[in-house]
Amino acid sequence: MKVFWSMPEGLRLHYRTELAQYYAELSNENLQVAWRHLERAHILGQPWAVEHTAVHWMMLKFGFKIKNWREILGQLPRLLVGGIKSFVGKIPVGNTGGSNVPPLQPMEIPDDLKAILSQYVRV
């Protein structure tokens, strides 16, 4: 079993960039683009418990902002178990994290994110 303690600093830069872009697009009310950056941050942060849980928290808050009950209810169980699954290395690789996809479904990772992640984890 591989335990993921902390996100490598080089990867953290990409993760934070996606979150910064999320907040910038959110402040401009570009909600679809903002959400896409959250999904990308989720893919990058998924192997690490703290970052994974943080993105689900932001997704929950986004659900409240857009008054989407499906997203709100879908994020609650993800908040409860997502970080634990990251901690023990049992994640559905590439899953974008929203309630519009099954929580355990692996997904194809976009090529640019795959190139970044491959430097730090096996994808």
C-alpha positions as a Markdown table, in Angstrom:
| # | Residue | x | y | z |
|---|---|---|---|---|
| 1 | Met | 0.0 | 0.0 | 0.0 |
| 2 | Lys | 1.4 | 3.4 | -1.0 |
| 3 | Val | 0.6 | 6.2 | 1.4 |
| 4 | Phe | 0.6 | 9.8 | 0.0 |
| 5 | Trp | 1.7 | 12.2 | 2.7 |
| 6 | Ser | 2.2 | 15.5 | 1.0 |
| 7 | Met | 2.0 | 16.9 | -2.5 |
| 8 | Pro | 5.4 | 17.4 | -4.2 |
| 9 | Glu | 6.2 | 21.1 | -4.4 |
| 10 | Gly | 6.6 | 21.1 | -8.2 |
| 11 | Leu | 3.1 | 19.6 | -8.6 |
| 12 | Arg | 1.7 | 22.0 | -5.9 |
| 13 | Leu | 2.6 | 24.9 | -8.3 |
| 14 | His | 0.3 | 23.4 | -11.0 |
| 15 | Tyr | -2.5 | 22.6 | -8.5 |
| 16 | Arg | -2.4 | 26.2 | -7.1 |
| 17 | Thr | -2.4 | 27.6 | -10.6 |
| 18 | Glu | -5.7 | 25.7 | -11.4 |
| 19 | Leu | -7.2 | 27.0 | -8.2 |
| 20 | Ala | -6.1 | 30.6 | -8.9 |
| 21 | Gln | -7.7 | 30.3 | -12.3 |
| 22 | Tyr | -10.8 | 28.9 | -10.7 |
| 23 | Tyr | -11.1 | 31.9 | -8.4 |
| 24 | Ala | -10.4 | 34.3 | -11.2 |
| 25 | Glu | -13.1 | 32.8 | -13.4 |
| 26 | Leu | -15.5 | 32.6 | -10.5 |
| 27 | Ser | -15.1 | 36.3 | -9.7 |
| 28 | Asn | -15.9 | 37.0 | -13.4 |
| 29 | Glu | -19.0 | 34.8 | -13.2 |
| 30 | Asn | -17.5 | 32.5 | -15.8 |
| 31 | Leu | -19.0 | 29.5 | -14.0 |
| 32 | Gln | -18.4 | 26.8 | -16.6 |
| 33 | Val | -14.8 | 27.7 | -17.0 |
| 34 | Ala | -14.4 | 28.1 | -13.3 |
| 35 | Trp | -15.8 | 24.6 | -12.7 |
| 36 | Arg | -13.4 | 23.1 | -15.3 |
| 37 | His | -10.5 | 24.5 | -13.4 |
| 38 | Leu | -11.9 | 22.9 | -10.2 |
| 39 | Glu | -12.1 | 19.6 | -12.0 |
| 40 | Arg | -8.5 | 19.9 | -13.2 |
| 41 | Ala | -7.4 | 20.8 | -9.6 |
| 42 | His | -9.2 | 17.7 | -8.5 |
| 43 | Ile | -7.3 | 15.5 | -10.9 |
| 44 | Leu | -4.0 | 17.0 | -9.8 |
| 45 | Gly | -4.8 | 16.8 | -6.1 |
| 46 | Gln | -6.6 | 13.5 | -6.0 |
| 47 | Pro | -3.7 | 11.4 | -4.8 |
| 48 | Trp | -3.1 | 13.7 | -1.7 |
| 49 | Ala | -5.7 | 13.7 | 1.1 |
| 50 | Val | -5.5 | 17.4 | 2.0 |
| 51 | Glu | -5.6 | 18.7 | -1.5 |
| 52 | His | -8.3 | 16.2 | -2.6 |
| 53 | Thr | -10.5 | 17.1 | 0.3 |
| 54 | Ala | -9.9 | 20.9 | -0.2 |
| 55 | Val | -11.2 | 20.6 | -3.8 |
| 56 | His | -14.3 | 18.7 | -2.7 |
| 57 | Trp | -14.9 | 21.5 | -0.2 |
| 58 | Met | -14.7 | 24.1 | -3.0 |
| 59 | Met | -17.0 | 22.0 | -5.1 |
| 60 | Leu | -19.5 | 21.9 | -2.3 |
| 61 | Lys | -19.3 | 25.7 | -1.9 |
| 62 | Phe | -19.7 | 26.0 | -5.7 |
| 63 | Gly | -22.8 | 23.8 | -5.5 |
| 64 | Phe | -24.3 | 26.2 | -2.9 |
| 65 | Lys | -23.3 | 29.3 | -5.0 |
| 66 | Ile | -25.2 | 27.9 | -8.1 |
| 67 | Lys | -28.0 | 26.4 | -5.9 |
| 68 | Asn | -27.4 | 23.0 | -7.4 |
| 69 | Trp | -28.8 | 20.4 | -4.9 |
| 70 | Arg | -27.4 | 17.5 | -6.9 |
| 71 | Glu | -23.9 | 18.9 | -6.6 |
| 72 | Ile | -24.3 | 19.7 | -2.9 |
| 73 | Leu | -25.6 | 16.3 | -2.0 |
| 74 | Gly | -23.0 | 14.6 | -4.3 |
| 75 | Gln | -20.1 | 16.4 | -2.6 |
| 76 | Leu | -21.0 | 15.4 | 1.0 |
| 77 | Pro | -20.0 | 11.7 | 0.7 |
| 78 | Arg | -17.0 | 12.7 | -1.4 |
| 79 | Leu | -15.9 | 15.0 | 1.5 |
| 80 | Leu | -16.2 | 12.2 | 4.0 |
| 81 | Val | -14.3 | 9.5 | 2.1 |
| 82 | Gly | -12.2 | 11.2 | -0.6 |
| 83 | Gly | -9.3 | 12.1 | 1.6 |
| 84 | Ile | -9.2 | 8.7 | 3.2 |
| 85 | Lys | -9.0 | 7.0 | -0.2 |
| 86 | Ser | -6.2 | 9.4 | -1.2 |
| 87 | Phe | -4.3 | 8.7 | 2.0 |
| 88 | Val | -4.3 | 4.9 | 1.3 |
| 89 | Gly | -3.8 | 5.3 | -2.5 |
| 90 | Lys | -7.1 | 3.9 | -3.6 |
| 91 | Ile | -8.5 | 6.5 | -5.9 |
| 92 | Pro | -10.3 | 6.3 | -9.3 |
| 93 | Val | -7.5 | 7.9 | -11.4 |
| 94 | Gly | -8.6 | 10.9 | -13.5 |
| 95 | Asn | -12.1 | 11.2 | -12.0 |
| 96 | Thr | -13.1 | 14.9 | -12.2 |
| 97 | Gly | -14.8 | 14.9 | -8.8 |
| 98 | Gly | -18.2 | 16.4 | -9.6 |
| 99 | Ser | -21.5 | 14.8 | -8.9 |
| 100 | Asn | -22.1 | 14.4 | -12.6 |
| 101 | Val | -19.8 | 11.4 | -12.7 |
| 102 | Pro | -19.8 | 8.3 | -10.5 |
| 103 | Pro | -17.4 | 8.7 | -7.6 |
| 104 | Leu | -15.5 | 5.5 | -8.2 |
| 105 | Gln | -15.2 | 5.8 | -12.0 |
| 106 | Pro | -11.7 | 6.1 | -13.4 |
| 107 | Met | -11.5 | 8.6 | -16.3 |
| 108 | Glu | -9.1 | 9.5 | -19.0 |
| 109 | Ile | -6.6 | 12.2 | -17.8 |
| 110 | Pro | -6.2 | 15.2 | -20.2 |
| 111 | Asp | -2.8 | 15.0 | -21.9 |
| 112 | Asp | -1.4 | 18.1 | -20.4 |
| 113 | Leu | -2.3 | 17.0 | -16.8 |
| 114 | Lys | -1.0 | 13.5 | -17.6 |
| 115 | Ala | 2.4 | 14.9 | -18.5 |
| 116 | Ile | 2.5 | 16.9 | -15.3 |
| 117 | Leu | 1.3 | 14.0 | -13.1 |
| 118 | Ser | 3.7 | 11.5 | -14.7 |
| 119 | Gln | 6.6 | 13.3 | -13.1 |
| 120 | Tyr | 5.2 | 12.5 | -9.6 |
| 121 | Val | 2.9 | 9.5 | -9.7 |
| 122 | Arg | 2.2 | 6.5 | -11.9 |
| 123 | Val | -0.6 | 7.4 | -14.3 |
